Amino acid sequence: MSDVIKSFLNTWTVYFDTKDHPKVYCSRRFEGIDPTSDIFVNADVTAVRQWIHEESKKFDQGVPMCLPRSLNDDPVIVEVWL
């Protein structure tokens, strides 16, 4: 039987003012729908976005694209990058 390698699309969700990180921005990386332990926290959303761009290079996904928050999203969600 051949080895199967799982390949997931990495996404990064940017949040603001969560219970565990009040009054700052944070981003968490997801593999598919599964959250990872990769997280970055900063008071400046630009720094969070720069982290996302640097992280995406590690996974050879190209330049990440931003999806704005949907009205149905939790209010702490700012945007999602894929």
N, C-alpha and C positions, 0 to 999 in steps of 0.2 A: 504494500500500500504506500502511495506517495505521501510525502509530508505536505500539509496544507498550511499556507501562511495566511493569517488573517490580515487584511488590509482595511483600515478604517479611515474615513475622512475625519481629520482633526478639525474641531471648531473651538472657538473661544467665545465665551459669553462674558460681556462686560456688565458689571453691576454697580450701583451707587447706593450707599447708605443701607447696607444689609445689617441684620442683627449682630453678626459676628465681626463686621467691619463697618461700624457707624461713621458717617460723614466723610468717607473716602471711597475711591473707586477700587474695584478689584476685578480680576479676570480669572476664570478657571478654564482649563483646557478639557475638552471632551473627546473621547475616541468613539465615534458613532454617537450613541445616546448615553454612553457610560462616562461619568465624571472621573477625572484623574486627580492625582494629588498635586498637579502643577497649578500653582496659583501665584498671582502677582498683585500686590496692593500698593497704591500710591494715591496721594491727594490730587495729583495732576493726571487727567484723563489722557493727555498726550503721551505721558510716560508709559501708561498702560498700553496704549496703541503701539508704541514703539516696541514694547516687550512682545506683543503679539506678532509683529512683523519679524522680529529676531527668532522667535520660537518657530514660526512657520518655515523658516529656512532649514531648521534641524530636521524637518520631516519632508523636505523636498517637495512641497506642495505649490510652489510658486508664490506669487504675490497674493496675500489674502484679500478678500473682498468683504466689505461691510454690508450687513443687512440691518436696516433700522428696526427699532422696536415696533412690534405690532401692538395695536390697541388691546389685544387679548392677553398680552404678556403680563407677567407679574410687574407691578410698578417699579421694583428695584432694578429690573433689566433695562440697560441703556441701549445695547446693540449686540449683535452676534457677528463674528467674523468667521469666514470659511475660505 
